[in-house]
């Protein structure tokens, strides 16, 4: 049932849908709008933004194993995915009302906080469904295709926004630039985009064992199951090392996503148009990288894809810190992005091949936990150092340590040629 082509395509299109939140809200448009327009000044705006993203990621990480266990217990991943998606999509829609002297800044921060938690929680249910819709030998191709589709979707939504609302001197819709309507329109577009392209998965995917589905959730049982899994972790030493390594390198990647537009604005003086064009270029590169590496991943191994991507990310990031030319930054940023898709897709595939089927959502809860429990460190580290020393470059340099530590720990993770024998 779930192995049908339409379900796989619908599952992939959820990446197309949800990438709009991370691209438009977290990384490019809303982040810069928050710092430049809504905050009292840019330094405080950077501090507020990075702490909000950091703490919301921490809360999501702490909740992830619980929601994963609840999903395994109830066998209702579809319900939880729909609920969490509705929350962050509607919050994106509400940001249309986030204007100077309009919506209270603290309320905006609160909405951003809840929206980001909902987005992160939704990934547990979405990632876990990978094991239900395809076979292990096709994990890499389907995961890579979905990541690439997500980046392609981001490019399309950028082009729609830029081509219709920002670029024309005489746009189709008369939007008031003095109240930033030409920028704020991107937020409801994002909300509608998420809802529209999530619908195919919501309609086509069916939870297994439908005769055992229950609307009741036993929180105590979920906690007990998590405790049992923790006690059994000694059986999964290779997974533990992998999750610890991922904890560090995903901290660095998530921090870059959270502060990329802010860094480009503060260091290179990039305008909203520059940021959008940069977003289009980086997402095209990331999508192409995801698709290319997905075809060779089975041959060379998911771990090798992760290691190679990490080395390239570290080197390119280091070079970016040494330049002052905007055009050079754009070229290097696009090159850097070509490794973001592969490393995330390969991480998901490596983990999916390593975990037991009967605890897929709970384990993907731990997967989300490892990717987010310390993710507050990256944004907060960047924001605090940048604010304290008035140096975004120094703040960015601190993130390289996270990549280096993650790469070092990966040396203890076994190759995934026959990962089922490594548990």
Secondary structure, 3 states (H helix, E strand, C coil): CCCCHHHHHHHHHHHHHHHHHHHHHHHCHHHHHHHHHHCCCHHHHHHHHHHHHHHHHHHHHHHHHHHHHHHHHHCCHHHHHHHHHHHHHHHHHHHHHCCCCCCCHHHHHHHHHHHHHHHHHHHHHHHHCHHHHCCHHHHHHHHHHHHHHHHHHHHHHHHHHHHHHHCCCCCCCCCCHHHCHHHHHHHHHHHHHHHHHHHHHHHHCCCCCHHHCCCCCCHHHHHHHHHHHHHHHHHHHHHHHHHHHHHHHHHHHHHHHHHHHHHHHHHHCCCHHHHHHHHHHHHHHHHHHHHHHHHHHHHHCHHHHHHHHHHHHHHHHHHHHCCCCHHHHHHHHHHHHCCHHHHHHHHHHHHHHHCCHHHHHHHHHHHHHHHHCCHHHHHHHHHHHHHHHCCHHHHHHCCHHHHHHHHHHHCCCCCCCCHHHCC
